[in-house]
Amino acid sequence: MEVEDRSVAVGPGASGIGRSTAPSPSRHALPAAAALPGRARLARQHCQTFARYWILDPVVGAFTIAVFYLLRAMPIDWGAALEQEKLHQVDDGTSPVQNERVLGLVAGVDTRRAQWLSEGPSQGQWLRLFAETSIVDRLWEAGRIEVEGLHHLAAARDAGRPHLMMGLHLGTWEAFGAAMYALGFPGKFFYLPPRNRFQDRIARRARRGWGKVLPMSVAGLREAYRTLVEERGAVVSWVDEFVRGRGVMAPLFGRPVPTRSNLSNAVRLGLASGAAMLPFYVERLNGARFRLTIFPEVELTRSGNREADVIDNVHRIDRLTTPIITQRLEQWFLLL
């Protein structure tokens, strides 16, 4: 029994009904071919993630942990000897700063204070910071951290007012936590963990006793608000900030106020909670000695226009913190 062929050929060379043609392979091959690069890219990303999580991170983490505990076993003054800070003073102040990052991040800064960075930060600077962080608890016990302006913080606490501490990444800023823990001023602090989970454990180990960690997220901001309003407690935020791909968010160095930054978020928290806004910083002195300075409360402008108040108060705090940083560029972490 014959079966009538009803297949239809379409396209060039088609003769009409009754002529059977094989389906064009390109109709199905093109989507499959287009999917191959995407699948290969996804497979490569999975392999890279696997290798980083199970191979690279443990190796780097093991090395970091070993160095951390090795440095903890060293004498306190050994870390300070790793890198002797020097400012290359220029008599006429006209020598150019060769480090493009300095020029890009700190436009217009006095070249005599930035000249030391002209050849870039040394490995000793990084190692010294890591060494000091590893023994920060011992620094307080040995009387190596002096505190100025503690009465500003004590006045806010004794008055039952919440306080928002605004810190800068200067010197070994971890000394702030050691001092606050020893002096009985607990609080919660914002923290952006490193991608390496082992290095994150080391960072948390150095900060143990500070208080509860707040994530750098909307949820963290909400908990910070509840801490200030409901618990009348303390929150610590680091208001100088560098974002990869966007540059320095604070200090402003003449730039417009960003819509979202650590500093602007701190101002919004202060306006909403009525907390006392207390700037502070840590600076290195001679050798392994440090000074924590706490400033008087910054009175915030409250005109009723919330966004205008945010901008005005960001500028007010920026005018206070910028000279602190520019006078201590050699200790500023964001330029290392």
C-alpha positions in Angstrom: 0.0 0.0 0.0 1.4 3.3 -1.1 1.3 6.2 1.3 0.8 9.6 -0.3 3.7 12.0 0.4 2.4 15.3 1.6 5.6 16.9 2.7 6.2 20.4 1.5 9.6 21.9 0.5 10.0 25.6 1.2 12.7 27.8 -0.1 14.9 28.0 -3.1 14.7 24.9 -5.3 11.4 23.7 -3.9 9.2 22.2 -6.6 6.0 22.1 -4.6 3.8 19.3 -3.2 4.9 15.7 -3.4 8.7 16.4 -3.1 10.3 15.3 0.2 13.3 17.2 1.6 15.3 16.7 4.7 15.0 19.4 7.4 17.7 22.0 7.3 20.3 21.2 10.0 21.1 24.9 10.5 17.6 25.6 12.0 18.4 23.5 15.1 22.2 23.8 15.1 22.3 27.6 15.5 20.6 27.8 18.9 22.8 24.9 20.2 25.9 26.6 18.9 24.9 29.9 20.5 24.3 28.1 23.8 27.8 26.5 23.8 29.8 29.7 24.7 27.4 30.5 27.5 27.6 27.0 28.9 31.4 27.0 28.6 31.6 30.4 30.4 29.3 29.1 33.2 31.4 25.9 33.5 34.6 28.0 33.7 33.0 30.2 36.4 32.1 27.1 38.4 35.6 25.7 38.1 37.1 29.1 39.2 34.7 29.3 42.2 35.5 25.7 43.2 39.3 26.3 42.9 39.2 29.5 44.8 37.0 28.1 47.6 38.6 24.8 48.1 42.2 25.4 47.0 43.3 29.1 46.8 41.4 30.4 49.9 42.6 27.6 52.2 46.3 28.1 51.0 46.1 31.9 51.4 44.2 31.5 54.7 46.7 29.1 56.1 49.5 31.4 55.3 47.7 34.4 56.8 46.9 32.5 60.0 50.5 31.3 60.3 51.8 34.9 59.9 49.2 36.3 62.3 50.2 34.0 65.2 53.9 34.4 64.4 53.6 38.1 64.7 51.6 37.8 67.9 54.6 35.9 69.4 57.0 38.7 68.6 57.9 41.5 71.0 55.5 44.5 70.8 58.1 46.9 69.4 59.1 44.5 66.6 56.2 45.6 64.4 57.2 49.2 64.6 60.7 48.4 63.4 59.4 46.8 60.2 58.7 50.1 58.5 60.0 53.5 59.7 57.6 56.2 58.3 59.4 59.0 56.6 58.1 62.1 55.0 60.2 63.2 52.1 60.1 66.9 52.7 60.6 69.1 49.6 62.1 72.5 50.3 60.1 74.5 47.8 57.0 72.2 47.7 57.1 72.1 43.9 58.3 68.6 43.2 55.6 66.5 41.5 54.1 63.5 43.2 54.7 60.6 40.8 52.1 58.3 42.4 49.1 58.6 40.2 46.8 57.2 42.8 47.7 60.0 45.2 46.9 62.5 42.5 43.6 60.8 41.6 42.4 60.3 45.2 43.7 63.3 47.0 43.7 66.1 44.4 45.4 69.3 45.5 46.9 67.9 48.6 50.2 69.4 49.8 52.9 67.6 47.7 55.3 67.8 50.6 53.2 65.5 52.6 52.4 63.2 49.8 55.9 62.9 48.3 56.7 59.9 50.5 54.2 57.9 48.4 55.9 58.8 45.1 57.4 55.3 44.9 54.3 53.6 46.2 53.7 52.0 49.6 56.3 49.5 50.9 55.7 45.9 51.9 56.9 47.0 55.4 53.9 49.3 55.8 51.5 46.4 55.1 53.4 44.1 57.4 53.6 46.7 60.2 49.8 47.3 60.1 49.2 43.5 60.2 51.7 43.1 63.0 50.1 45.8 65.1 46.6 44.5 64.4 47.7 41.0 65.6 48.8 42.3 69.0 46.2 45.1 69.5 44.9 43.6 72.7 48.5 43.4 74.1 49.0 47.1 73.2 46.4 48.2 75.6 47.6 45.9 78.4 51.1 47.3 77.9 49.9 50.9 78.2 50.7 51.7 74.6 47.4 53.3 73.8 46.5 56.7 75.3 43.1 58.2 75.0 42.1 61.8 74.6 38.5 63.2 74.7 37.0 60.2 76.5 34.8 62.6 78.5 32.9 63.4 75.3 31.8 59.8 75.0 31.2 59.4 78.8 29.0 62.5 78.8 26.7 61.0 76.1 26.5 57.7 77.9 25.9 59.2 81.3 23.1 61.3 79.8 21.4 58.2 78.5 22.0 59.3 74.9 22.8 56.9 72.1 26.1 57.7 70.4 27.3 57.0 66.8 31.0 56.9 66.7 32.5 58.0 63.3 36.0 56.5 62.8 38.7 57.0 60.2 41.1 54.3 58.8 44.2 55.9 60.2 47.2 54.3 62.0 46.1 51.0 63.5 42.4 51.9 63.9 41.8 48.5 65.6 43.3 50.1 68.7 39.9 51.9 69.2 38.1 48.6 69.8 40.7 47.4 72.3 40.4 50.7 74.2 36.6 50.7 74.2 36.5 47.1 75.4 38.9 47.8 78.2 37.2 51.0 79.3 33.7 49.5 79.3 32.2 51.1 76.3 30.7 48.2 74.3 28.9 48.8 71.0 28.0 47.4 67.6 30.1 48.0 64.5 29.8 47.9 60.8 32.1 45.4 59.1 32.6 44.4 55.5 34.2 40.9 55.6 37.0 39.9 53.2 36.1 37.3 50.5 38.5 34.8 52.0 36.6 33.1 54.9 39.9 32.3 56.7 41.0 35.9 56.6 37.6 36.8 57.9 38.1 34.6 60.9 41.4 36.4 61.6 39.7 39.8 61.4 37.0 38.8 63.7 39.6 37.3 66.1 41.3 40.7 66.2 38.0 42.4 66.9 36.7 40.0 69.5 35.2 41.9 72.5 34.2 45.0 70.4 30.6 43.9 70.3 28.2 42.6 67.7 29.0 42.8 64.0 26.6 44.8 61.8 26.5 43.8 58.1 27.0 46.5 55.4 23.5 46.2 54.2 20.0 47.5 54.6 19.4 45.0 57.4 22.6 46.3 59.1 21.3 49.9 58.9 18.0 48.8 60.4 19.6 47.0 63.3 21.9 50.1 63.9 18.8 52.3 64.0 17.1 49.9 66.6 20.3 49.9 68.6 20.4 53.7 68.8 16.6 54.3 69.3 15.4 51.4 71.3 18.6 50.2 73.1 20.1 53.7 73.5 23.4 52.0 72.7 26.5 52.7 70.6 27.2 52.1 66.9 30.6 52.4 65.2 30.9 53.4 61.5 34.0 54.1 59.5 33.2 57.1 57.4 36.2 57.4 55.1 35.6 55.0 52.2 37.0 53.7 49.0 34.8 51.8 46.5 36.5 49.9 43.7 35.4 51.4 40.4 34.0 54.6 42.0 37.0 55.9 43.9 37.1 57.7 47.2 33.6 58.4 48.6 34.8 60.3 51.7 36.6 62.5 52.3 35.0 64.5 49.5 38.2 66.4 48.4 35.9 68.8 46.5 33.7 66.2 45.0 29.9 66.2 45.2 28.2 64.4 48.1 27.4 60.9 46.9 23.9 59.7 47.3 24.9 56.6 49.3 28.1 56.3 51.3 29.2 55.4 54.8 29.3 59.0 55.7 25.9 59.9 54.3 24.4 56.8 55.9 25.8 57.8 59.3 24.3 61.3 58.9 20.9 59.8 58.1 21.2 57.5 61.1 22.1 60.5 63.3 19.2 62.6 62.0 16.7 59.8 62.5 17.9 58.6 65.9 19.0 61.8 67.6 22.3 60.1 68.5 25.4 62.0 69.6 27.7 62.1 66.6 31.3 61.6 67.8 34.2 61.5 65.4 37.4 59.8 66.4 40.7 58.6 65.0 43.8 56.7 66.0 47.3 57.8 65.1 50.7 56.3 65.5 53.2 58.0 67.8 56.8 57.0 68.2 57.4 53.3 68.1 54.5 51.0 69.0 52.5 53.8 70.7 49.2 55.2 69.7 46.8 57.9 70.6 43.0 57.6 70.3 41.3 61.0 70.0 37.6 61.4 70.4 36.1 64.8 69.3 33.2 66.7 70.8 29.7 66.0 69.5 29.0 67.3 66.0 25.7 69.2 66.2 23.6 68.3 63.1 21.6 70.8 61.1 17.9 70.0 61.2 16.0 72.4 58.9 13.1 70.0 58.1 14.4 69.3 54.6 15.9 65.9 55.1 18.0 65.6 51.9 19.3 69.1 52.2 20.2 68.4 55.9 22.1 65.3 54.8 24.2 67.2 52.3 24.9 70.1 54.7 25.9 67.8 57.6 28.1 65.6 55.3 30.0 68.8 54.4 30.2 69.8 58.0 31.7 66.5 59.1 33.9 66.4 56.0 35.4 69.8 56.9 36.4 68.3 60.2 37.8 64.9 59.1 39.6 66.0 55.9 42.4 67.9 57.6 42.9 65.0 60.0 43.6 62.7 57.1 45.7 65.1 54.9 48.0 65.8 57.8 48.6 62.1 58.3 48.6 60.7 54.8 51.4 58.3 55.6 49.1 56.6 58.0 45.9 56.5 55.9 45.0 53.0 54.9 43.1 54.0 51.7 46.4 55.0 50.1 48.3 51.8 51.0 
